[in-house]
Amino acid sequence: MGHDEAAGSAVVTGASSGIGAEYAVQLARRGWNPVLVARRADRLDSLARRLRAETEAEAESVVADLARSADLARVAERVAADDVGLLVNNAGINGYGPFAEVDPALLTKVIDVNVVAPTVLTRAAVPGMVARGRGAIVNVASLLAFAGALPPGPLPQRAVYGGTKGYMVTFTRTLAAELAGTPVGVQVVCPGLTATEFHLGTGEAPVAGEARVHDEGGMAPADVVTASLAALSAGEVVCVPGLSEPAAVERLAEAELAVRNGSGTALAPRYRAAERARD
């Protein structure tokens, strides 16, 4: 996905801060025209002006709340346009808190933003990308997708958030396998703690004021995005920025195969035949 390969527009959701804003910056530098999607118009307009001043990109702002069906439909229509060659599903909210105490409406919003929106937008993007013979989808998940039974403390209370990120990992890996014979690339990036404002709120409303970073620190957003775009160029489906042992991802797939082949269900022979055919 280097500059020579870049053409057209790159839609980035959650582009008003953090990782999303960094995707917009790096993609603009590589020759893409970023389409910035988020709730905060002032942040988007400020970033768009910066990108136009620093690069030759034609930055575009789309103010939308992806938890609202009308806004999501409007963004999906933009994503489906012929000029879109890259979709970065980065928008996400956390809804952290004890499951029995968090407002059910907030948990629904977490699912709407973290699961429904990227699914709808990916569905809007893929047919045109396949038809045009080029394109890519990047889905931003989290290392918390793999946290599973690890208890809160120091990790957040995260049952629904972790579940949504687990969906993103499984959705992306399975879709990548389905699209393996096409020119469309699919990636899920799973950052650990990143130095953004993500932990400054639950996501019920945007973080107010100037951009700032939570106190816990973490990896710089620029490093997350650099790793993601490098992995996308290399055709890697699962990107874990900063992972010291890349073979760990391969072992994850091997463990899944062992579970499938050892399940003893009536479907097991079909799974084995499919694995043999793939190998």
N, C-alpha and C positions, 0 to 999 in steps of 0.2 A: 504494500500500500504506500509506496514511496511517491515522491512528487511526480515522477514520470507516469505512474499508473493512475494518479488522481485525475478525476474528471467530474465536473458537475458538483452537486450539492451533497453535503453530509448533514443529516438531521441528528442533533444531539439533544436528548431530553435531560431535564435537570441541569440546564446549562448555566444557571445563574450563579453558581458557586462551585468550589471544590473540584472534584474529579471531572464533572461535566464541563465546567469552564475551561479546564486544562485541555480536555479533548478538543474543544473549539479552537483554542489557541494553536495547538500543535497541528491540527488538521488544516487550519488556515495557512500556516507556514508551509505546509506541504502542497498547497495549491487547490485545496477544496474550498468551496463556498459554504460556510456553516449556516445551517438553519437552527437558530437557538430557540429551544422550547422550555418554558418554565412559567411559574406563577408571578414572579416579580418583574414587572415591566421596566422599572428603573434600572435594575441590575442588568437585564438583557440589553437595554438600549445603550448602557454604558459600555458593556463588553463589545457590542456591535460596533460602536464608534471606535473603540480601541483597535479592533481587528482591521477595520477599514484604514485606519491611520498607519498601522504597523505593517500591513500586508496588502496585497492586491485583491484580497478576498472581497466578495460581495456578501457581507454578513446580513442575515435576515432574522428578525425577531418574531416569534409567535407566542403570544401570551396565552397560556392555557393551564388549567388545572386538570390533570389526567384522571382524577377521581370523578370528574363530571363527564357523563356520557356524551353530551353535546360537544364539549371541548375535545374529548378523545376522538370523536368522529371527524372533527375538523382537522386535527393533526394527522389522522390516518389518511385523509384525502391528500394532504400535502406530501406525506411519505410515499404515496402511490404514484406521484408524478414522475415523468420520464427522466427528469434531470437528477433524481436522487440515486446516488451510487453507493451510499454508506448510511446505515442507521445505527446509532449508538443509543441503546436503551439504558440510560444511566439513572433516570429519575427514580428515587426511592425514599420512603419514610420508614421510621423504625417502630413506632407504637410500643416502645419498651414499657414494661411494668408487669406486675403480677397478673397472670392470665385471668384469675377470678375477679380482679378489681378494675382492669382497664375497660374503658368505655367501649361497649360493643361497636358503636358507630366508628370509633377510631380503628378498631381491628378490621372492620370492613373496608375502611379507606386504605389501610396497609395492603390488603389483598388487591384492591382495585388498582392502586398505583404500582405495586411491585409485581403483580402477576397478570391481571387482566390487561393493563395498558401495554406492556411489552409484547404480550401475545397478539393483541389486536394490531399493533403497529408492525410487528414482524409479518403477520399475515398480509397486511397491506403492501409491504415492501417486496416480498419474495417473488410473487408471480411476474412482476415487471422486470426484476433483476434477472430472473431465469430467461425470460423472453429476450432481453437485451444482451444476454451473454456475459454479464459482469455484475459485480456487486458484493456487498458484505454486510453482515449483521454482527454487532458487538453487544453482548448483554453483560451488564455489570452486576455481579452477585456479591459474594462476601465469603471470607474464610468461615464465617459463622454457619454457612451451609453445611460444613463438616463438623460442627461442634456437637451436634446430637445430644447425647446423654450427659455431657459435661454440665455440671450445675452452675447456676449463677454465683457470682462472687469468685473471682473478679469479673467474670463475664456478665453481661446484662441479662435481665429477665426478658426472654426473647422468643418464646415458643412460636408465635405467629411469624415474626420477622425471619427467624431461622428457617421456618417452613417455606416461606416465600422464596428465599434464596436457594433452598434445596430444589425447589421447582425450577428455578432459573438454570441451575446446573443440569438437571435431568432433561429439561426441555431442550436446552442448547445442544447437549451431546447427542440426544436422539435425533433432533432435526439435522444436525451436521451429518449424521450417518445416512439420513434419508436423502440429503442433497449432495452426497459424496460424488455422484456422477455429473454434477452440474458445475458451472463456473462460479457459483455463489459460495463465498466463505462464511463460516459461522464460528463465533468464538464466545466463550464465557470467561470473564476475568474475575478473579476472586481475591480482592485485596484484603489484607488484614487491617489493623487499625491504621487509619490515614489521617493526616493533619488537615482536617476540614472543620466546618461548623456542624457536621452531621449530628453530633451528640449534644448539641446545645438545645435541642427540642425534640419532641416526639413525632413531629410532622403534621400535627393537627392544623397548624398555621405556619407560614414561612418564618424563618428567623429574621427578626427585625433589625434594622440598622445597617451599619457598614459591615463588610465581610470580615470575619474574624475566625479564629481557630480555637477548638476546645483545648483544655489544659492537659489532656492526656498525651498529646503529641502524636507520634506515628510516622509512617512513611509519607514523604512529600507527594502530593498529587501528580507532579510532573514525572516522578519516577514510576508511578503506577501506570500512567498513560504511555510513557516511553516503552515500558515492558509490554503493554498490551499491543501497541502498534507493531513492535518488533515481532511479537508472537504471531500476529495476524499475517504479516509478510511471510513468515515461516510456515504458515498453514496449521499452527497449533490450535486445537479446539479449546483446551483448558489452559488458561494462563493464571498462574499464581505468582504475582510479582514478589521477588525476593526469595523464592523457594530455593533452598540450597541444594536440594536433591530432586531434580526433575523426574527421576525414575519413580518417585512416590506416586505420581499420577498414573503411571503404567501399572503399578501394583494395585491401585484402586480398581482398575479395570479387570485385573486378574482375580481379585477377590470377588468381584461381582460375578465373573464367569464361574468361579467355584461354587458360589451360592446357587446360581441357575442350574448348573449341571448336577448339583447334589440335592436338588429339591425333592426329587422323587415324585413329582406331579406327572399327570398324564401329558402335559405339554413339554416335559423335559426332552423327549426324543426330537421334537421339532426344533427346540432351541439348539440341541447338539448338532443337528443337521445344518442349521443356519450358520453355526460357528464354523463347522467344517467347510462349508461353501465359501465363507468369507476368507478363511485361511488359505 
